[in-house]
Amino acid sequence: MDTENIKIQIKTFFGLEQILAEEIKKLGGRNVEIKNRAVNCEGDLGFLYKVNYSARTALKILVPIHEFKAFNQHQFYDRLFKFPWEDFLSVDQSFAIDSTVNSETFKHSQFVTLKMKDAIVDYFQDKFKRRPNVETRNPDIKFHLHIDRELVMISLDSSGDPLFKRGYRREQGEAPINEVLASGMLQLAGWNGKGNFLDPMCGSGTLLIEAAMIALDLPAQIFRRGFAFQNWKNYDADLFSKIKEFRINRVKQFDGKIVGYDIDGKMLNAAKANIDAAEMEDVIEIKKQNFFDSKKELFPLLMVFNPPYDERISINDDDFYKKIGDTFKTNYPNTLAWLISSDLEAVKKIGLRPSRKIKLFNGKLETRFLQYEMYEGTKKIHKLENQ
């Protein structure tokens, strides 16, 4: 592998590609190209380590190592059997394969994954009379197989476990939001650690912790135990150590407040356990508070939240969303608020026109991430005052 010009594909969620591309550019990625749910770029080995350690909206980071066309399963197996696998995997290491298949020729991803596993094992058996083990849970080396019609792409997964597994989550709430999605939402909402932040329905605290990590400029994976690239033949431990040290030395002072409300004591206990695990108890304040009885206490204020919606937690949607709108209008003047919901009918009951709508997916649910701007008086007056 050329360690100076590595071609890299970084996976993300639909709707976060632009945010990820900006992160990659800031971290020093070259030739950045936005794809569907992914961003392609180039960089050296140091960049590969840095982007794994620091990028907030990356799900997994792949390095393509082999590409070919196959029109049937024999060609597929044959091309894989002839590939020099010992360059990337030793006979004493374990491996796993995950795959995405979009092809008329290769209809079943499980079948082609098994075929690839056979080709790798047969290659080692043939050449070394020994074979590496397949280990699905915690493999040393992780391969990613992607088939699009006849085009086969094999990549090394440099991350290992998906990068939303930050290492701070001790407690799952009901329907917790994915950490990568949470960070993407915050960045779409413009949160940069200036001012104050409120999540008025904080659940198990993911948005709060991700907001604090952005405010302090903490690397996304500061709590993570390890990455797949640490098992690669060309792993440079000194380089990775320097990158971590450099990133941690950039941590910033944060003077604002990050506050979470919830009415459910059990959820607040879950949030507290996660906040403690992320060592954020001095930065994040949580309290038992019904948002609908609350008043704006922090100036200036950005609000981002993930209210319950019917598929996740049972509530009377129409009444609930009407109360959100009433609370916005009555108790939160001059506030920018964002919320995510899959119930596109119920959000109309908020009674305010969203100034931005962004399509995102929360798991399999199609949602909208909606921005509401509350001004005292009319927009016109507000604009005149700011001229």
Disulfide bonds with the S-S distance in Angstrom:
none
